[in-house]
Amino acid sequence: MFRNRIFAAPTGYQDMDKEGILPPEAAFYYERKAMGGAACVAVGECNVDGKFGTGSPYAIRLDNPHTLHALARVTDAVRRQGSVCTAELQHAGNCANRGLVPPGIAYGPVDGTVDGRPFLEMPEDVIEYVIDKFAKGAAFAKRCGFGMVTIHGGHGWLISQFLSPSLNKRKDKWGGPDIENRSRLAVEILKAVRKAVGPHFPIEMRISGSECYDGGYGIEEGIKFAKKVEDYVDLLHVSAGSHEVMEVFTVTHPSMFLPDGCNVTYAAEIKKNVKCPVATVGALGDPDLMEEIIATGQADVVEIARGLLADPDIPRKIRTGMGDDINKCMRCLHCFSNLINVGQFNCAINPQTGREAEMNFAIPPADTKKVLVAGGGVAGMQAAITCAQRGHKVMLCEKSGMLGGALRCEQNVPFKEKLDYYLNRQARKVAQAGVEIRLNTEVTPEYAKASGADVIIAALGSRPVKPEIPGIDGRNVISAQDAYTHPEKVGCTAVILGAGLVGVELAIYLSMQGKKAEVVEMLGEISHGGNMLHVRALNVEIAKYAINISFNTKATDITPEGVMCQTPEGEKLIKAETVIYAVGQKPLREEAAALSLCASDYYPIGDCIAVNNIMNATSMAYTVARNVGRK
């Protein structure tokens, strides 16, 4: 029995040892989603074949019996919160073992290469071996306390490789042009899993309704496949795309440039053609949209992945009439990038994500302090909220007339709608927390001393760096912040100096308005600041709007005609009506340091220490504020 129709879609947990054994912290991570009301919580990346199927060196090994205790700890944590825990059973196929040094053996439907690494055609004895591994993995998952298993049949892993007509060119019963043969592996796996887990144990299967790229299969083929497996599953989980194909990675994991519920159409089409229940997934988090999906029969279940990292309480908030308080995922892909970079699932706008173990227990009450927060940007607002929740008397001063800081310049950018929502939500929570808000108020040392604060939190942020280039003070030159705020100041053609996220996103925004924007960058690639997966989304838009980025190019002079540049091919004039600089931010360190002796306790946070990202600002602000007045 599932208590509602909102499921937590599979997300992996890579902070584990080399044997694939989860640490105790993983139980808190998955339990938090169950605590928030999700009816089912999926444990992602449970590999069934440690020898030939591991897609990542940091994946749960279901064929390692020593994982039992750790997995039982996770399933118990989810189950005692009233949710069902499901294990995502997967096999990477031709992408397996690529993380090994040197790369290990991998099998696909036929011989080939992935990223220059060869893989072998899977012989029939290995196919039978894999089918058996899925069955044994499912049985082991049941023993560990999982109440369901989710067979991963999409996104470019083994089962979808066999299903793909462009990848599976076999001549035997396991492939070729016939959908019956290409579906055979999935059907045989499902039959074997059913036999292993018994008749009354639910089986979910995750598929890509469409691969969404040239050469991949479309929704028509997705429907045919769904009809082949519908008799063997209790829930058909319809996703889209393939994370192994660069141009559709951000379809499988929808980017901020795509609309809410962008992949629902695939589930809706498949539901028209099958008898079993259907789940949909992808860019879901808006209560009205999810209710509409269920009410109109487009799907029977809505599944949420990143949305529950941003706010694990989404189901509970919807049920209790707090839908307006949902912390909506910005789809910035920072969580996924951070997972790949350092093995931690942290969220840009939820400082508790990835830190559930330390947040699960109350800390001692704080001695009440009078706190002055200088700066009402992302860090300042979070610090003020947390301090107020801890019982402190808080005053928040912001130099401008609006809370939100420098990011407010992007409030009219269509693909930053969720960022604007977040800033508005935080501003509202500041007021609701009882914080005294003083806008149009600059915190000088004199002002800080006169406030009588026990604690000063300096969240002054940063300011745009103005590069020292001849002509930078020309009438045709503006900052990126000014261009975002007043796009009407930008002519029909523009050159943007700097291919960081700010500059590239600005080029996309201006292109959406019909302007021609070109980017100049001294380095050889987009400077992503650690969020390399967001760059995949940017590349899709760059291609869509035909935006030219000149890498390894230095601006040497700005003239009324444009920018003179030194390129690898020599000197070149890039003509443009407007020149925009987006070369980075400078921390307001001196201004922050000037406040350091104005109260008995002092904390600088966020960009005034070192320019970083939203996640760094929110996590630092939350942690510092949580410790204010701690006994």
BELPE-V124319 format. One line per field, one symbol per residue. ss: DSSP state (H for helix, E for strand, L for the rest). phi: phi as a letter, one per 20 degrees, with the letter a starting at -180 (. if undefined). burial: I if it has 16 or more other ideal C-beta (glycine too) atoms within 10 Angstrom, else O. A space follows every 10 residues. Layout:
BEGIN
ss: ???
phi: ???
burial: ???
END
This chain:
BEGIN
ss: LLLLLEEEEE ELLLLELLLL LELHHHHHHH HHHHHLLLLE EEEEEEELLL LLLLLLLLLE ELLLHHHHHH HHHHHHHHHL LLLEEEEEEE LLHHHLLLLL LLLLLLEELL LEEELLEEEE ELLHHHHHHH HHHHHHHHHH HHHLLLLEEE EELLELLHHH HHHLLLLLLL LLLLLLLLHH HHLHHHHHHH HHHHHHHLLL LEEEEEEELL LLLLLLLLHH HHHHHHHHHH HHLLEEEEEL LELLLHHHHH HHLLLLLLLL LLLHHHHHHH HLLLLLEEEE ELLLLLHHHH HHHHHLLLLL EEEELHHHHH LLLHHHHHHL LLHHHLLLLL LLLHHHHHHH HHLLLLLLLL LLLLLHHHHL LLLLLELLLE EEEELLLHHH HHHHHHHHHL LLEEEEELLL LLLLHHHHHH LLLHHHHHHH HHHHHHHHHH HHLLLEEELL LLLLHHHHHH HLLLEEEELL LEEELLLLLE LLLLLLEEEH HHHHHLHHHL LLEEEEELLE HHHHHHHHHH HHLLLEEEEE LLLLLLELLL LHHHHHHHHH HHHHLLLEEE LLLEEEEEEL LEEEEEELLE EEEEELLEEE ELLLEEELHH HHHLLLLLLL EEEELHHHLL LLLHHHHHHH HHHHHHHLLE L
phi: .dfbdddeff cfceebefen dfegffffgf ffffffoffc ceeelefecf eccfecfdcf dfedffegff ffffffffff endedddeeb bfmfefmfef cfgefcdcgc frcclnefcd ffffffgfff gfffffffff ffffofeacd eedcmnegff fffffeeedf ddfeanffff ffeggfffff fffgffenfd dfcdcecefb embfneedff fffgfgffdg fdcebdeedb mbfedgfdge efdgefedfg mfdfgfffff ffdceffcdc boldregfff ffgffemfbe cddcdfgeff bfegfffffe mdgfefefge lemfgfffff fcmceddfdc fefncfffef cfeggeffce dddeodegff fffffffffe needcddcfe ebfpmffffe fdfgedgfff gffffffffg fffnffdcel ceeegfffff fmfecddecf mbcffdfecg nfeffedcef fffffcfffe ffcbddeode ffffffffff ffeneddcdd cfeebfeemo efffffffff fgfgdleede elcdfdadcg eqcecddgep fbedfafcdc dbepcdfeff ffffefdebf cbcecmffeb fbdfgfffff ffffffefmf f
burial: OIOIIIIIII IIIIIIOOOI IIOOIIIIII IIIIIIIIII IIIIIIIIII OIIIIIOIII IIIOOOIOOI IOIIIOIIIO IOIIIIIIII IIIIIIIIOO OOIOOIIIII OIOIOOOOIO IIOOOOIOOI IOIIIIIIII IIOIIIIIII IIIIIIIIII IIIIIOIIOI OOOIIIOOIO IIIIIIOIII OIIIOIIOOO IIIIIIIIII IIIOOIIOIO IIIIIIOIII OIIOIIIIII IIIIIOOIII IIIIIIIIOI IIIIIIIIII IOOIOIIIII IIIIIIIOOI OOIIOOOIII IIIIIIIIII IIIIIIIIOO OOOOOIIIII IIIIIIIIIO OOOOIIIIII IIIIIIIOIO OOOOOIOOIO IIIIIIIIII IIIIIIIIOI OIIIIIIIIO OOIIIIIIII IOIOIIIIII OIIOIIIOII OOIOIOIOOO IOIOOOIIOO IOIIIIIIII IIOIOOOOIO IOOOOIIIII IIIIIOIOOI OOIIIIIIII IIIIIIIIII IIOOIIIIII IIOOOIIIII IOIIIIIIII IIOOIOIOII OOIOIOOIOO OIIIIOOOOO OOOIOIIIII IIIIIOIIIO IIOIIOOIIO OIIIIIIIIO IIIIIIIIII IIIIIIOIIO O
END
